[in-house]
Amino acid sequence: MVIAAIQKELESLANPSHAAILQRFFKTGPGQYGEGDRFRGLRVPVLRKVAGKYRRLSLAEAGRLLQSAFHEDRLLVLLILIDQYYRGDDAFRDEIHRFYLDHTAWVNNWDLVDASAPHLVGHYLNHRPKDPLTRLAASGVLWERRIAIIATFHFIKQGDFDDTLTVARLLLGDPEDLIHKAVGWMLREVGKRRVAVAEAFLQAHYRNMPRTMLRYAIERFPEARRQAYLKGAVA
């Protein structure tokens, strides 16, 4: 009943013209990373408003709705889970974290990962062993590898960069452009807070780093320094 009510409400808010734009933006064509994903055309503020009405959604219901063919339905579930996570006690946070890792098959586009991983993985692991990050980084699933690096954004915001650099090393040889962008982004975030830490990592690895990863990492560097990296002129 609850799932049907949610989906009926989301459908009533659908915007077909915006859905068509999202279908292209999220690369849903044959052979693309979002192949087969479907969109209702809903913007995130709209989803957040709907999520607030269903914050008591059970994990069983969340698990069913997370398997929806519609991208926004899955994002809605993740927004609800994040809200529940921060409202919950330690035992419930344990449960939500395990639920999330058990359902990564449906956290299957970059925005879904980026919206959820820093909270449901990063925040959870903040004062715990980081073994799950190593496992995720070694996954054969693109989105789990992205979860591994994006989860470390939470640590970066706390001024802790070690795990970001550890995961970044594991992903240096990754074949996927979306991982190159994610790792480069996190290295850029490290550099915004402690440029010497980012530079030490880059100097050790930039010659063997995918070009997109490097470009993302050095995006905010002074132009002369950026060009030195791009030309391989940094010792």
N, CA, C and O of each residue as an XYZ file, in Angstrom:
940
protein
N       0.827     -1.208      0.000
C       0.000      0.000      0.000
C       0.862      1.260      0.000
O       0.622      2.184     -0.777
N       1.876      1.293      0.883
C       2.726      2.481      0.976
C       3.491      2.691     -0.321
O       3.565      3.809     -0.829
N       4.062      1.616     -0.856
C       4.827      1.729     -2.098
C       3.935      2.213     -3.233
O       4.333      3.072     -4.020
N       2.743      1.668     -3.314
C       1.807      2.094     -4.360
C       1.465      3.569     -4.213
O       1.359      4.286     -5.208
N       1.291      4.025     -2.973
C       0.966      5.432     -2.733
C       2.125      6.336     -3.139
O       1.925      7.389     -3.745
N       3.338      5.910     -2.797
C       4.519      6.698     -3.164
C       4.642      6.799     -4.676
O       4.835      7.885     -5.223
N       4.530      5.664     -5.341
C       4.706      5.673     -6.790
C       3.590      6.441     -7.492
O       3.820      7.076     -8.521
N       2.392      6.382     -6.936
C       1.289      7.162     -7.511
C       1.572      8.655     -7.377
O       1.315      9.427     -8.301
N       2.101      9.055     -6.224
C       2.423     10.471     -6.019
C       3.549     10.920     -6.945
O       3.483     11.997     -7.538
N       4.579     10.090     -7.064
C       5.690     10.442     -7.946
C       5.230     10.549     -9.395
O       5.656     11.440    -10.130
N       4.363      9.640     -9.791
C       3.861      9.672    -11.163
C       3.033     10.933    -11.409
O       3.053     11.489    -12.507
N       2.311     11.378    -10.394
C       1.496     12.590    -10.549
C       2.356     13.833    -10.717
O       1.901     14.847    -11.247
N       3.600     13.749    -10.264
C       4.526     14.883    -10.352
C       5.444     14.795    -11.566
O       6.282     15.671    -11.781
N       5.288     13.753    -12.346
C       6.209     13.483    -13.458
C       6.228     14.623    -14.474
O       5.232     15.309    -14.705
N       7.409     14.791    -15.068
C       7.619     15.813    -16.099
C       8.259     15.126    -17.301
O       9.482     14.999    -17.349
N       7.468     14.683    -18.267
C       8.001     13.895    -19.388
C       9.098     14.594    -20.182
O      10.040     13.940    -20.629
N       8.996     15.900    -20.364
C      10.027     16.592    -21.142
C      11.354     16.603    -20.398
O      12.410     16.435    -21.007
N      11.305     16.801    -19.078
C      12.546     16.755    -18.294
C      13.060     15.322    -18.200
O      14.270     15.099    -18.156
N      12.157     14.361    -18.169
C      12.564     12.952    -18.153
C      13.392     12.622    -19.388
O      14.385     11.900    -19.296
N      12.992     13.143    -20.535
C      13.733     12.884    -21.774
C      15.142     13.457    -21.697
O      16.091     12.854    -22.197
N      15.276     14.626    -21.068
C      16.601     15.232    -20.887
C      17.458     14.355    -19.978
O      18.633     14.119    -20.260
N      16.863     13.875    -18.889
C      17.601     13.040    -17.941
C      18.012     11.713    -18.565
O      19.094     11.201    -18.277
N      17.167     11.158    -19.407
C      17.504      9.899    -20.088
C      18.814     10.054    -20.858
O      19.650      9.150    -20.869
N      18.981     11.206    -21.500
C      20.214     11.447    -22.259
C      21.379     11.764    -21.330
O      22.483     11.251    -21.515
N      21.133     12.609    -20.332
C      22.198     13.054    -19.435
C      22.825     11.889    -18.683
O      24.040     11.861    -18.482
N      22.012     10.934    -18.270
C      22.507      9.804    -17.481
C      22.858      8.587    -18.335
O      22.953      7.471    -17.823
N      23.047      8.801    -19.624
C      23.601      7.780    -20.523
C      22.855      6.448    -20.405
O      23.418      5.442    -19.973
N      21.596      6.461    -20.792
C      20.755      5.274    -20.627
C      20.628      4.439    -21.897
O      19.860      3.477    -21.929
N      21.365      4.791    -22.935
C      21.278      4.059    -24.192
C      21.993      2.724    -24.153
O      22.705      2.438    -23.190
N      21.821      1.899    -25.177
C      22.475      0.583    -25.246
C      23.993      0.703    -25.119
O      24.633      1.481    -25.827
N      24.554     -0.088    -24.196
C      25.993     -0.094    -24.001
C      26.525      1.024    -23.133
O      27.713      1.043    -22.813
N      25.663      1.968    -22.741
C      26.104      3.057    -21.881
C      25.965      2.662    -20.413
O      25.302      1.677    -20.092
N      26.597      3.440    -19.518
C      26.652      3.019    -18.118
C      25.279      2.975    -17.449
O      25.087      2.213    -16.502
N      24.326      3.772    -17.919
C      22.991      3.766    -17.322
C      21.966      3.052    -18.173
O      20.775      3.359    -18.121
N      22.433      2.104    -18.954
C      21.549      1.422    -19.911
C      20.262      0.920    -19.246
O      20.300      0.226    -18.230
N      19.136      1.283    -19.837
C      17.846      0.786    -19.371
C      17.209      1.570    -18.247
O      16.050      1.326    -17.912
N      17.940      2.519    -17.645
C      17.363      3.296    -16.549
C      16.225      4.174    -17.085
O      16.297      4.700    -18.196
N      15.190      4.316    -16.280
C      14.020      5.105    -16.681
C      13.834      6.275    -15.716
O      14.187      6.181    -14.541
N      13.285      7.363    -16.215
C      13.136      8.579    -15.418
C      11.705      9.093    -15.459
O      10.994      8.961    -16.456
N      11.312      9.685    -14.334
C      10.006     10.346    -14.267
C      10.129     11.842    -14.574
O       9.136     12.503    -14.880
N      11.341     12.362    -14.490
C      11.550     13.784    -14.750
C      11.395     14.658    -13.521
O      10.997     15.817    -13.630
N      11.709     14.107    -12.333
C      11.548     14.848    -11.078
C      12.881     15.430    -10.619
O      13.917     14.772    -10.705
N      12.844     16.655    -10.137
C      14.047     17.301     -9.616
C      14.233     16.936     -8.145
O      13.281     16.570     -7.455
N      15.476     17.042     -7.680
C      15.809     16.602     -6.322
C      14.999     17.337     -5.250
O      14.528     16.675     -4.324
N      14.805     18.658     -5.312
C      13.988     19.305     -4.268
C      12.576     18.728     -4.163
O      12.015     18.642     -3.071
N      12.013     18.338     -5.288
C      10.689     17.709     -5.272
C      10.756     16.373     -4.542
O       9.883     16.049     -3.737
N      11.800     15.602     -4.829
C      11.962     14.303     -4.176
C      12.182     14.462     -2.678
O      11.665     13.672     -1.889
N      12.939     15.469     -2.283
C      13.173     15.694     -0.852
C      11.859     16.011     -0.134
O      11.638     15.573      0.995
N      11.011     16.760     -0.786
C       9.714     17.092     -0.183
C       8.863     15.840     -0.020
O       8.229     15.651      1.018
N       8.846     14.993     -1.029
C       8.093     13.739     -0.937
C       8.710     12.831      0.126
O       7.991     12.189      0.892
N      10.039     12.778      0.172
C      10.727     11.918      1.147
C      10.324     12.267      2.571
O      10.184     11.381      3.414
N      10.135     13.556      2.841
C       9.750     13.977      4.182
C       8.408     13.425      4.624
O       8.150     13.301      5.822
N       7.559     13.096      3.680
C       6.234     12.552      4.000
C       6.282     11.059      4.304
O       5.353     10.509      4.896
N       7.376     10.404      3.893
C       7.455      8.944      4.035
C       8.689      8.523      4.828
O       9.275      7.472      4.571
N       9.072      9.348      5.786
C      10.302      9.061      6.527
C      10.183      7.824      7.412
O      11.190      7.333      7.921
N       8.967      7.315      7.604
C       8.781      6.100      8.405
C       8.756      4.831      7.547
O       8.388      3.760      8.031
N       9.135      4.949      6.312
C       9.190      3.786      5.419
C      10.024      2.673      6.051
O      11.137      2.922      6.513
N       9.497      1.455      6.074
C      10.243      0.339      6.664
C      11.355     -0.101      5.723
O      11.317      0.191      4.527
N      12.343     -0.805      6.265
C      13.429     -1.291      5.415
C      12.920     -2.323      4.417
O      13.424     -2.404      3.297
N      11.938     -3.100      4.812
C      11.360     -4.066      3.869
C      10.723     -3.335      2.692
O      10.899     -3.728      1.539
N       9.982     -2.268      2.991
C       9.373     -1.474      1.923
C      10.439     -0.761      1.103
O      10.331     -0.655     -0.119
N      11.469     -0.273      1.787
C      12.567      0.397      1.082
C      13.239     -0.554      0.103
O      13.583     -0.173     -1.016
N      13.421     -1.794      0.537
C      14.051     -2.779     -0.329
C      13.253     -3.049     -1.586
O      13.821     -3.250     -2.659
N      11.944     -3.054     -1.455
C      11.099     -3.288     -2.632
C      11.094     -2.075     -3.562
O      11.204     -2.218     -4.780
N      10.967     -0.885     -2.984
C      10.928      0.323     -3.812
C      12.279      0.589     -4.472
O      12.342      1.152     -5.564
N      13.348      0.184     -3.807
C      14.687      0.392     -4.368
C      14.879     -0.393     -5.664
O      15.755     -0.067     -6.466
N      14.075     -1.409     -5.865
C      14.181     -2.211     -7.083
C      13.322     -1.668     -8.227
O      13.171     -2.319     -9.261
N      12.767     -0.484     -8.036
C      11.957      0.133     -9.084
C      12.790      0.394    -10.335
O      13.989      0.659    -10.253
N      12.148      0.318    -11.473
C      12.814      0.646    -12.735
C      13.076      2.139    -12.863
O      13.870      2.564    -13.702
N      12.408      2.940    -12.031
C      12.537      4.394    -12.141
C      13.631      4.927    -11.220
O      13.661      4.644    -10.022
N      14.505      5.689    -11.807
C      15.655      6.271    -11.125
C      15.230      7.092     -9.903
O      15.817      6.958     -8.829
N      14.227      7.926    -10.065
C      13.807      8.800     -8.970
C      13.249      8.016     -7.792
O      13.377      8.450     -6.648
N      12.635      6.875     -8.051
C      12.131      6.044     -6.959
C      13.298      5.567     -6.095
O      13.219      5.558     -4.867
N      14.374      5.173     -6.760
C      15.549      4.693     -6.032
C      16.211      5.832     -5.254
O      16.622      5.652     -4.108
N      16.311      7.002     -5.885
C      16.889      8.148     -5.183
C      16.031      8.536     -3.985
O      16.561      8.896     -2.934
N      14.727      8.468     -4.133
C      13.831      8.767     -3.014
C      14.119      7.849     -1.831
O      14.199      8.309     -0.692
N      14.273      6.563     -2.095
C      14.583      5.614     -1.021
C      15.875      6.011     -0.320
O      15.940      6.003      0.910
N      16.891      6.353     -1.082
C      18.176      6.713     -0.488
C      18.062      7.973      0.363
O      18.675      8.052      1.428
N      17.296      8.949     -0.084
C      17.086     10.158      0.710
C      16.379      9.829      2.021
O      16.710     10.392      3.065
N      15.414      8.926      1.971
C      14.717      8.505      3.193
C      15.673      7.767      4.123
O      15.668      8.000      5.331
N      16.489      6.882      3.569
C      17.436      6.125      4.391
C      18.440      7.042      5.076
O      18.781      6.829      6.239
N      18.912      8.053      4.370
C      19.854      8.999      4.973
C      19.202      9.717      6.144
O      19.812      9.870      7.202
N      17.973     10.155      5.958
C      17.243     10.818      7.040
C      17.058      9.872      8.223
O      17.274     10.264      9.370
N      16.665      8.644      7.955
C      16.476      7.663      9.025
C      17.792      7.359      9.732
O      17.831      7.194     10.951
N      18.863      7.287      8.956
C      20.180      6.978      9.526
C      20.565      8.020     10.573
O      20.966      7.663     11.681
N      20.449      9.281     10.239
C      20.870     10.323     11.174
C      19.909     10.482     12.345
O      20.296     10.996     13.394
N      18.686     10.056     12.183
C      17.722     10.107     13.280
C      17.822      8.877     14.189
O      17.344      8.896     15.323
N      18.445      7.812     13.683
C      18.441      6.542     14.390
C      19.515      6.410     15.456
O      20.467      7.190     15.501
N      19.346      5.409     16.313
C      20.384      5.098     17.297
C      21.445      4.219     16.639
O      21.335      3.886     15.459
N      22.467      3.847     17.401
C      23.585      3.094     16.824
C      23.132      1.771     16.221
O      23.610      1.372     15.159
N      22.211      1.092     16.898
C      21.747     -0.206     16.398
C      21.039     -0.047     15.056
O      21.226     -0.859     14.150
N      20.230      0.995     14.932
C      19.513      1.203     13.671
C      20.466      1.656     12.575
O      20.285      1.306     11.408
N      21.479      2.431     12.943
C      22.484      2.822     11.950
C      23.229      1.594     11.427
O      23.522      1.499     10.235
N      23.531      0.662     12.322
C      24.141     -0.601     11.883
C      23.260     -1.274     10.836
O      23.741     -1.747      9.807
N      21.974     -1.305     11.120
C      21.024     -1.990     10.244
C      20.943     -1.311      8.875
O      20.928     -1.980      7.842
N      20.893      0.010      8.880
C      20.806      0.734      7.608
C      22.088      0.577      6.808
O      22.037      0.413      5.589
N      23.224      0.624      7.467
C      24.502      0.434      6.767
C      24.559     -0.941      6.111
O      24.947     -1.058      4.949
N      24.178     -1.974      6.844
C      24.178     -3.326      6.275
C      23.180     -3.422      5.120
O      23.471     -4.018      4.083
N      22.013     -2.832      5.311
C      20.996     -2.826      4.253
C      21.563     -2.195      2.984
O      21.394     -2.733      1.889
N      22.218     -1.081      3.128
C      22.777     -0.369      1.975
C      23.782     -1.242      1.231
O      23.718     -1.365      0.008
N      24.703     -1.842      1.966
C      25.717     -2.676      1.315
C      25.110     -3.934      0.704
O      25.660     -4.491     -0.246
N      23.998     -4.377      1.236
C      23.312     -5.545      0.667
C      22.488     -5.196     -0.579
O      22.035     -6.088     -1.296
N      22.298     -3.909     -0.830
C      21.425     -3.480     -1.929
C      22.144     -2.575     -2.931
O      21.505     -1.777     -3.617
N      23.453     -2.697     -3.015
C      24.197     -1.823     -3.931
C      23.861     -2.089     -5.400
O      24.143     -1.253     -6.258
N      23.267     -3.236     -5.692
C      22.872     -3.511     -7.081
C      21.888     -2.472     -7.597
O      21.755     -2.288     -8.807
N      21.196     -1.791     -6.684
C      20.204     -0.788     -7.097
C      20.672      0.642     -6.818
O      19.943      1.604     -7.059
N      21.897      0.764     -6.309
C      22.527      2.088     -6.199
C      23.411      2.195     -7.432
O      24.637      2.128     -7.345
N      22.772      2.360     -8.573
C      23.410      2.028     -9.842
C      23.478      3.179    -10.838
O      23.271      3.003    -12.038
N      23.771      4.349    -10.309
C      24.163      5.462    -11.162
C      24.965      6.425    -10.301
O      24.897      6.377     -9.073
N      25.724      7.299    -10.951
C      26.685      8.095    -10.180
C      26.016      9.036     -9.184
O      26.555      9.255     -8.099
N      24.868      9.593     -9.521
C      24.222     10.509     -8.582
C      23.662      9.773     -7.372
O      23.631     10.319     -6.269
N      23.221      8.536     -7.576
C      22.731      7.733     -6.455
C      23.869      7.427     -5.489
O      23.702      7.510     -4.272
N      25.016      7.078     -6.036
C      26.207      6.832     -5.216
C      26.617      8.104     -4.484
O      26.825      8.093     -3.271
N      26.731      9.193     -5.228
C      27.270     10.423     -4.654
C      26.366     10.992     -3.566
O      26.848     11.611     -2.618
N      25.062     10.785     -3.698
C      24.119     11.285     -2.695
C      24.157     10.478     -1.407
O      23.848     11.004     -0.338
N      24.529      9.212     -1.496
C      24.358      8.309     -0.351
C      25.642      7.805      0.291
O      25.691      7.646      1.511
N      26.671      7.552     -0.487
C      27.866      6.884      0.045
C      28.566      7.651      1.169
O      28.986      7.019      2.139
N      28.714      8.980      1.093
C      29.381      9.666      2.207
C      28.647      9.519      3.531
O      29.266      9.593      4.592
N      27.351      9.314      3.484
C      26.543      9.196      4.699
C      26.449      7.752      5.181
O      26.817      7.444      6.315
N      25.955      6.871      4.313
C      25.619      5.513      4.738
C      26.824      4.587      4.785
O      26.750      3.497      5.353
N      27.933      5.014      4.191
C      29.188      4.266      4.305
C      30.240      5.115      5.016
O      30.806      4.684      6.021
N      30.505      6.318      4.502
C      31.554      7.153      5.076
C      31.316      7.512      6.527
O      32.171      7.254      7.374
N      30.175      8.101      6.827
C      29.883      8.481      8.211
C      29.896      7.261      9.117
O      30.420      7.307     10.229
N      29.316      6.171      8.635
C      29.241      4.962      9.456
C      30.633      4.431      9.795
O      30.873      3.998     10.923
N      31.541      4.460      8.838
C      32.876      3.886      9.041
C      33.851      4.852      9.707
O      35.012      4.505      9.924
N      33.399      6.041     10.028
C      34.313      7.085     10.486
C      35.208      6.639     11.633
O      36.407      6.917     11.627
N      34.646      5.959     12.604
C      35.432      5.494     13.753
C      35.434      3.966     13.822
O      35.498      3.382     14.904
N      35.363      3.342     12.670
C      35.352      1.884     12.577
C      36.417      1.428     11.583
O      36.940      2.241     10.820
N      36.743      0.136     11.586
C      37.686     -0.380     10.581
C      37.184     -0.095      9.173
O      35.986     -0.153      8.896
N      38.123      0.213      8.296
C      37.766      0.629      6.932
C      37.818     -0.521      5.931
O      37.844     -0.285      4.723
N      37.834     -1.763      6.415
C      37.913     -2.926      5.521
C      36.857     -2.926      4.414
O      37.168     -3.314      3.288
N      35.617     -2.504      4.694
C      34.626     -2.509      3.605
C      35.045     -1.677      2.395
O      34.660     -1.990      1.269
N      35.819     -0.636      2.613
C      36.252      0.197      1.485
C      37.182     -0.577      0.562
O      37.095     -0.459     -0.660
N      38.066     -1.362      1.146
C      38.986     -2.172      0.341
C      38.213     -3.196     -0.479
O      38.504     -3.413     -1.655
N      37.226     -3.820      0.152
C      36.405     -4.802     -0.565
C      35.638     -4.142     -1.701
O      35.593     -4.670     -2.813
N      35.042     -3.004     -1.431
C      34.282     -2.304     -2.463
C      35.185     -1.847     -3.606
O      34.803     -1.921     -4.774
N      36.376     -1.377     -3.268
C      37.304     -0.896     -4.296
C      37.765     -2.019     -5.210
O      38.141     -1.775     -6.357
N      37.738     -3.248     -4.708
C      38.166     -4.404     -5.507
C      37.009     -5.056     -6.257
O      37.203     -6.055     -6.950
N      35.814     -4.502     -6.124
C      34.627     -5.097     -6.741
C      34.692     -5.033     -8.259
O      35.308     -4.137     -8.835
N      34.050     -5.992     -8.886
C      33.903     -5.953    -10.334
C      32.765     -5.064    -10.788
O      32.536     -4.906    -11.987
N      32.051     -4.482     -9.839
C      30.903     -3.620    -10.142
C      31.337     -2.159    -10.067
O      31.819     -1.697     -9.032
N      31.166     -1.454    -11.151
C      31.554     -0.047    -11.232
C      31.031      0.768    -10.062
O      31.776      1.535     -9.452
N      29.763      0.608     -9.751
C      29.142      1.468     -8.740
C      29.671      1.174     -7.350
O      29.736      2.085     -6.525
N      30.050     -0.053     -7.060
C      30.641     -0.355     -5.755
C      32.021      0.278     -5.636
O      32.401      0.742     -4.561
N      32.765      0.301     -6.723
C      34.073      0.962     -6.689
C      33.901      2.466     -6.491
O      34.685      3.099     -5.783
N      32.884      3.027     -7.111
C      32.628      4.461     -6.898
C      32.194      4.722     -5.455
O      32.589      5.727     -4.863
N      31.390      3.831     -4.888
C      31.019      3.967     -3.478
C      32.269      4.032     -2.609
O      32.345      4.843     -1.686
N      33.249      3.181     -2.902
C      34.464      3.124     -2.085
C      35.159      4.475     -2.008
O      35.537      4.913     -0.922
N      35.332      5.138     -3.140
C      36.062      6.409     -3.123
C      35.182      7.565     -2.658
O      35.652      8.431     -1.920
N      33.923      7.597     -3.073
C      33.056      8.713     -2.686
C      32.720      8.664     -1.198
O      32.503      9.709     -0.583
N      32.673      7.477     -0.614
C      32.438      7.368      0.832
C      33.480      8.144      1.617
O      33.188      8.663      2.695
N      34.698      8.227      1.084
C      35.773      8.903      1.819
C      35.607     10.415      1.851
O      36.355     11.098      2.550
N      34.646     10.951      1.113
C      34.382     12.392      1.173
C      34.063     12.808      2.606
O      34.421     13.904      3.038
N      33.388     11.922      3.336
C      33.087     12.239      4.738
C      34.376     12.423      5.529
O      34.478     13.352      6.330
N      35.356     11.557      5.320
C      36.623     11.664      6.047
C      37.359     12.945      5.649
O      37.931     13.634      6.493
N      37.333     13.250      4.352
C      37.993     14.467      3.875
C      37.450     15.685      4.612
O      38.211     16.561      5.024
N      36.145     15.735      4.774
C      35.524     16.876      5.455
C      35.929     16.958      6.922
O      35.823     18.017      7.542
N      36.395     15.832      7.479
C      36.882     15.813      8.858
C      38.380     16.093      8.933
O      38.957     16.087     10.020
N      39.012     16.337      7.789
C      40.452     16.580      7.755
C      41.279     15.317      7.789
O      42.470     15.368      8.095
N      40.670     14.177      7.480
C      41.353     12.880      7.474
C      41.445     12.396      6.027
O      40.429     12.093      5.400
N      42.672     12.328      5.502
C      42.860     12.046      4.081
C      43.430     10.659      3.788
O      43.480     10.247      2.629
N      43.856      9.943      4.813
C      44.582      8.688      4.595
C      43.762      7.671      3.804
O      44.274      7.043      2.878
N      42.502      7.512      4.166
C      41.695      6.486      3.492
C      41.366      6.875      2.055
O      41.260      6.010      1.186
N      41.205      8.159      1.805
C      41.010      8.608      0.424
C      42.211      8.227     -0.424
O      42.055      7.715     -1.533
N      43.405      8.473      0.089
C      44.618      8.171     -0.670
C      44.800      6.666     -0.835
O      45.271      6.207     -1.876
N      44.431      5.901      0.184
C      44.527      4.442      0.087
C      43.615      3.909     -1.010
O      44.037      3.103     -1.839
N      42.367      4.359     -1.012
C      41.424      3.899     -2.039
C      41.842      4.419     -3.409
O      41.729      3.702     -4.403
N      42.318      5.646     -3.472
C      42.762      6.206     -4.751
C      43.873      5.354     -5.359
O      43.881      5.114     -6.566
N      44.804      4.899     -4.533
C      45.881      4.029     -5.044
C      45.305      2.747     -5.633
O      45.752      2.282     -6.681
N      44.320      2.186     -4.960
C      43.713      0.945     -5.443
C      43.012      1.134     -6.784
O      42.874      0.184     -7.554
N      42.575      2.347     -7.061
C      41.775      2.608     -8.261
C      42.555      3.300     -9.376
O      41.968      3.682    -10.389
N      43.849      3.466     -9.208
C      44.641      4.161    -10.227
C      44.555      3.484    -11.589
O      44.576      4.154    -12.622
N      44.458      2.166    -11.592
C      44.414      1.441    -12.856
C      43.018      1.082    -13.317
O      42.855      0.277    -14.233
N      42.006      1.670    -12.691
C      40.626      1.335    -13.048
C      40.336      1.722    -14.496
O      40.784      2.773    -14.955
N      39.593      0.885    -15.219
C      39.332      1.176    -16.633
C      38.193      2.164    -16.887
O      38.029      2.626    -18.017
N      37.407      2.495    -15.868
C      36.176      3.255    -16.089
C      36.358      4.762    -15.891
O      36.928      5.209    -14.896
N      35.867      5.522    -16.849
C      35.944      6.978    -16.796
C      35.247      7.544    -15.560
O      35.719      8.523    -14.981
N      34.130      6.941    -15.149
C      33.410      7.444    -13.982
C      34.192      7.245    -12.685
O      33.964      7.955    -11.706
N      35.102      6.291    -12.676
C      35.992      6.125    -11.526
C      37.124      7.133    -11.607
O      37.513      7.709    -10.591
N      37.657      7.354    -12.799
C      38.708      8.368    -12.964
C      38.208      9.723    -12.459
O      38.921     10.427    -11.744
N      36.987     10.078    -12.833
C      36.414     11.359    -12.418
C      36.212     11.410    -10.906
O      36.493     12.427    -10.272
N      35.725     10.313    -10.333
C      35.457     10.285     -8.892
C      36.744     10.395     -8.086
O      36.805     11.147     -7.113
N      37.773      9.650     -8.483
C      39.050      9.708     -7.769
C      39.662     11.097     -7.914
O      40.136     11.675     -6.936
N      39.651     11.631     -9.132
C      40.180     12.975     -9.337
C      39.450     14.014     -8.508
O      40.067     14.918     -7.945
N      38.148     13.883     -8.435
C      37.335     14.798     -7.626
C      37.742     14.732     -6.159
O      37.936     15.770     -5.527
N      37.875     13.520     -5.604
C      38.244     13.398     -4.202
C      39.661     13.922     -3.950
O      39.915     14.522     -2.905
N      40.578     13.708     -4.883
C      41.922     14.271     -4.733
C      41.869     15.798     -4.766
O      42.606     16.463     -4.038
N      41.002     16.346     -5.605
C      40.828     17.802     -5.636
C      40.299     18.310     -4.300
O      40.725     19.360     -3.819
N      39.367     17.561     -3.697
C      38.828     17.962     -2.397
C      39.904     17.905     -1.314
O      39.933     18.751     -0.421
N      40.781     16.915     -1.392
C      41.921     16.869     -0.470
C      42.778     18.113     -0.665
O      43.164     18.767      0.304
N      43.073     18.436     -1.925
C      43.918     19.588     -2.225
C      43.326     20.907     -1.768
O      44.067     21.822     -1.408
N      42.015     21.023     -1.776
C      41.365     22.250     -1.314
C      41.605     22.469      0.174
O      41.564     23.600      0.658
N      41.856     21.375      0.898
C      42.039     21.471      2.343
C      43.506     21.369      2.752
O      43.929     22.004      3.718
N      44.273     20.580      2.026
C      45.701     20.397      2.343
C      46.447     20.129      1.043
O      46.664     18.977      0.666
N      46.832     21.190      0.368
C      47.414     21.038     -0.964
C      48.690     20.210     -0.929
O      48.975     19.487     -1.884
N      49.463     20.296      0.149
C      50.716     19.536      0.222
C      50.451     18.037      0.205
O      51.231     17.278     -0.371
N      49.363     17.603      0.827
C      49.016     16.177      0.842
C      48.638     15.723     -0.559
O      49.086     14.673     -1.020
N      47.816     16.510     -1.232
C      47.419     16.165     -2.600
C      48.620     16.156     -3.533
O      48.753     15.259     -4.366
N      49.493     17.144     -3.401
C      50.670     17.227     -4.274
C      51.607     16.046     -4.051
O      52.171     15.519     -5.010
N      51.781     15.627     -2.808
C      52.662     14.487     -2.540
C      52.139     13.241     -3.241
O      52.911     12.474     -3.816
N      50.829     13.043     -3.193
C      50.230     11.893     -3.876
C      50.381     12.035     -5.383
O      50.764     11.082     -6.063
N      50.089     13.195     -5.898
C      50.163     13.404     -7.346
C      51.585     13.246     -7.870
O      51.792     12.638     -8.920
N      52.549     13.776     -7.163
C      53.933     13.669     -7.619
C      54.383     12.216     -7.691
O      55.201     11.847     -8.534
N      53.841     11.401     -6.803
C      54.201      9.979     -6.804
C      53.495      9.200     -7.909
O      53.994      8.167     -8.356
N      52.333      9.688     -8.353
C      51.497      8.854     -9.227
C      51.042      9.499    -10.532
O      50.477      8.809    -11.380
N      51.265     10.787    -10.720
C      50.578     11.443    -11.844
C      51.002     10.930    -13.205
O      50.217     10.978    -14.152
N      52.227     10.439    -13.323
C      52.670      9.954    -14.636
C      51.941      8.674    -15.050
O      51.830      8.374    -16.239
N      51.449      7.927    -14.069
C      50.730      6.681    -14.366
C      49.222      6.810    -14.151
O      48.497      5.815    -14.158
N      48.771      8.018    -13.963
C      47.368      8.274    -13.639
C      46.577      8.518    -14.927
O      47.069      9.198    -15.828
N      45.367      7.976    -15.027
C      44.536      8.301    -16.194
C      44.395      9.814    -16.353
O      44.287     10.544    -15.368
N      44.397     10.268    -17.591
C      44.413     11.704    -17.867
C      43.211     12.427    -17.260
O      43.351     13.529    -16.728
N      42.047     11.817    -17.338
C      40.856     12.450    -16.764
C      40.994     12.597    -15.259
O      40.629     13.631    -14.699
N      41.517     11.575    -14.602
C      41.725     11.626    -13.156
C      42.647     12.784    -12.798
O      42.370     13.548    -11.874
N      43.743     12.907    -13.537
C      44.695     13.986    -13.281
C      44.043     15.350    -13.503
O      44.191     16.250    -12.677
N      43.333     15.505    -14.599
C      42.699     16.799    -14.890
C      41.714     17.202    -13.792
O      41.669     18.365    -13.390
N      40.943     16.256    -13.317
C      40.013     16.567    -12.233
C      40.767     16.945    -10.959
O      40.370     17.870    -10.251
N      41.848     16.234    -10.670
C      42.592     16.463     -9.430
C      43.244     17.840     -9.390
O      43.300     18.467     -8.332
N      43.736     18.313    -10.526
C      44.507     19.564    -10.558
C      43.685     20.755    -11.043
O      44.235     21.824    -11.311
N      42.403     20.577    -11.153
C      41.530     21.603    -11.743
C      41.682     22.966    -11.093
O      41.612     23.984    -11.781
N      41.889     23.009     -9.785
C      41.962     24.277     -9.058
C      43.394     24.746     -8.813
O      43.607     25.747     -8.130
N      44.357     24.049     -9.350
C      45.744     24.474     -9.188
C      45.988     25.750     -9.998
O      45.288     26.000    -10.978
N      46.978     26.562     -9.596
C      47.380     27.687    -10.444
C      47.718     27.182    -11.848
O      48.233     26.074    -12.002
N      47.433     27.981    -12.858
C      47.557     27.521    -14.237
C      48.954     27.008    -14.567
O      49.092     26.001    -15.261
N      49.980     27.678    -14.085
C      51.345     27.237    -14.392
C      51.611     25.859    -13.795
O      52.228     25.006    -14.433
N      51.145     25.651    -12.578
C      51.338     24.355    -11.923
C      50.520     23.280    -12.634
O      50.988     22.157    -12.816
N      49.317     23.621    -13.028
C      48.457     22.674    -13.739
C      49.105     22.241    -15.051
O      49.113     21.056    -15.385
N      49.639     23.190    -15.779
C      50.288     22.868    -17.048
C      51.535     22.020    -16.839
O      51.850     21.157    -17.659
N      52.241     22.265    -15.744
C      53.435     21.464    -15.459
C      53.068     19.995    -15.270
O      53.775     19.108    -15.750
N      51.970     19.741    -14.575
C      51.511     18.357    -14.418
C      51.088     17.770    -15.755
O      51.448     16.638    -16.081
N      50.335     18.525    -16.523
C      49.841     18.010    -17.801
C      50.975     17.711    -18.777
O      50.858     16.821    -19.621
N      52.068     18.455    -18.659
C      53.207     18.259    -19.559
C      54.250     17.297    -18.990
O      55.289     17.059    -19.607
N      53.962     16.744    -17.803
C      54.903     15.802    -17.195
C      56.168     16.454    -16.703
O      57.226     15.825    -16.672
N      56.068     17.733    -16.310
C      57.261     18.495    -15.939
C      57.409     18.693    -14.438
O      58.230     19.498    -14.000
N      56.622     17.965    -13.642
C      56.732     18.054    -12.186
C      57.631     16.930    -11.713
O      57.379     15.759    -11.996
N      58.680     17.291    -10.990
C      59.659     16.284    -10.542
C      59.076     15.447     -9.413
O      59.744     14.549     -8.902
